[in-house]
Amino acid sequence: MVISLTSKELSAYSKAGAVAEEVLSSIRTVIAFRAQEKELQRSFLLNITRYAWFYFPQWLLSCVLFL
């Protein structure tokens, strides 16, 4: 039992390390091309779009139910 949990832990740890390495590599790429402002604007627009798609149906349902 301990061996299987240890192997699962090591597997999860290696996956997390791979994700962290990919994130750091992407940050280095953005900095190397001096594209910070462009990425900030892109992520801002993506967040607004996600926010709108997530909360608009809830807002619409609230309006229908309470009005």
C-alpha positions in Angstrom: 0.0 0.0 0.0 2.8 2.4 0.9 4.6 1.6 -2.3 1.5 2.4 -4.5 0.9 5.7 -2.7 4.6 6.6 -3.1 4.5 5.9 -6.8 1.3 7.9 -7.2 2.9 10.8 -5.3 6.0 10.7 -7.4 3.9 10.6 -10.6 1.9 13.6 -9.5 5.1 15.4 -8.5 6.7 14.8 -11.9 3.5 16.1 -13.7 3.5 19.2 -11.5 7.2 19.7 -12.3 6.5 19.4 -16.0 3.7 22.0 -15.8 5.8 24.4 -13.8 8.7 24.0 -16.3 6.4 24.7 -19.2 5.0 27.8 -17.5 8.4 29.2 -16.8 9.5 28.5 -20.4 6.4 30.4 -21.7 7.2 33.3 -19.4 10.8 33.4 -20.7 9.5 33.4 -24.3 7.1 36.3 -23.7 9.9 38.3 -22.0 12.3 37.5 -24.8 10.0 38.8 -27.5 9.0 41.8 -25.3 5.3 40.9 -25.7 4.2 41.5 -22.1 1.7 44.2 -23.0 0.2 42.2 -25.8 -0.2 39.1 -23.6 -1.8 41.2 -20.8 -4.3 42.6 -23.2 -5.1 39.2 -24.7 -5.5 37.6 -21.2 -7.7 40.5 -20.1 -10.0 40.1 -23.1 -10.1 36.3 -22.6 -11.0 36.8 -18.9 -13.8 39.3 -19.8 -15.1 36.8 -22.4 -15.1 33.9 -19.9 -16.7 36.1 -17.3 -19.5 37.2 -19.7 -20.2 33.6 -20.9 -20.3 32.3 -17.3 -22.3 35.0 -15.6 -24.6 36.3 -18.3 -26.9 33.1 -18.2 -27.0 33.4 -14.4 -27.9 37.1 -14.6 -30.6 36.3 -17.3 -32.1 33.5 -15.2 -32.2 35.8 -12.1 -34.0 38.5 -14.1 -36.6 36.0 -15.4 -37.2 34.5 -12.0 -37.4 37.7 -10.0 -39.1 40.0 -12.4 
